Amino acid sequence: MKKRVQPIDPAKAGRWARRLMMRVGKILAAHPHANPDNIRHTLILLEQPPLERLQRSLIRGRATAVCRK
C-alpha cells in the first residue's frame, strides 16, 4: 500500500533545506575531511522511519558497489 503524497509547501521545503545545510556545515566544521554528501544523506536518513532508512541505505550501497566495478 502506497502512502499518499502530501502537497509540498515551497516555503517549508526551503526552511528544511536551509536547516539541513546549516547542520551539514556545523559537522563539516568539526570534521573538515568528511564527505558533505554523505553527511547530508545521513542526516536525511535520520529523519526517516527505520525500515525506510534501511531500504534507502541498501539502495545507495548497491549503487556505490556497481560504480566501483
C-alpha positions as CSV (number, residue, x, y, z in Angstrom):
1,M,0.0,0.0,0.0
2,K,1.5,3.3,-1.1
3,K,1.5,6.4,1.1
4,R,-0.4,9.4,-0.1
5,V,1.9,12.1,-1.2
6,Q,1.3,15.4,0.7
7,P,1.5,18.6,-1.4
8,I,4.9,20.3,-0.9
9,D,4.9,23.7,0.6
10,P,7.8,25.5,-1.1
11,A,8.4,27.8,1.9
12,K,8.5,24.8,4.3
13,A,10.8,22.9,2.0
14,G,13.2,25.8,1.7
15,R,13.4,26.2,5.5
16,W,14.0,22.5,5.9
17,A,16.8,22.6,3.2
18,R,18.4,25.6,4.9
19,R,18.3,23.9,8.3
20,L,19.8,20.8,6.8
21,M,22.7,22.7,5.2
22,M,23.4,24.5,8.4
23,R,23.7,21.2,10.2
24,V,26.0,19.9,7.4
25,G,28.1,23.0,7.8
26,K,28.4,22.5,11.6
27,I,29.5,18.9,11.1
28,L,32.0,19.8,8.4
29,A,33.5,22.5,10.7
30,A,34.2,19.8,13.2
31,H,35.2,17.2,10.6
32,P,36.7,19.0,7.6
33,H,37.7,15.9,5.8
34,A,34.3,14.3,5.9
35,N,32.3,14.0,2.6
36,P,29.5,16.6,2.7
37,D,27.2,14.4,0.5
38,N,27.5,11.5,3.0
39,I,26.8,13.9,5.9
40,R,23.7,15.3,4.2
41,H,22.5,11.8,3.2
42,T,22.9,10.5,6.8
43,L,21.1,13.5,8.3
44,I,18.2,12.9,5.9
45,L,18.0,9.2,6.8
46,L,17.9,10.0,10.5
47,E,14.6,11.8,9.9
48,Q,13.1,8.6,8.3
49,P,11.5,5.6,9.9
50,P,14.0,2.7,10.5
51,L,12.7,0.5,7.7
52,E,12.7,3.2,5.1
53,R,16.2,4.2,6.3
54,L,17.5,0.7,5.8
55,Q,16.0,0.4,2.3
56,R,17.5,3.7,1.2
57,S,20.9,2.8,2.7
58,L,20.9,-0.5,0.8
59,I,20.0,1.2,-2.5
60,R,22.8,3.7,-2.0
61,G,25.3,0.9,-1.1
62,R,24.4,-1.2,-4.1
63,A,24.8,1.9,-6.4
64,T,28.3,2.5,-4.9
65,A,29.3,-1.1,-5.4
66,V,28.2,-1.0,-9.1
67,C,30.1,2.2,-9.7
68,R,33.3,0.6,-8.4
69,K,33.3,-2.2,-10.9
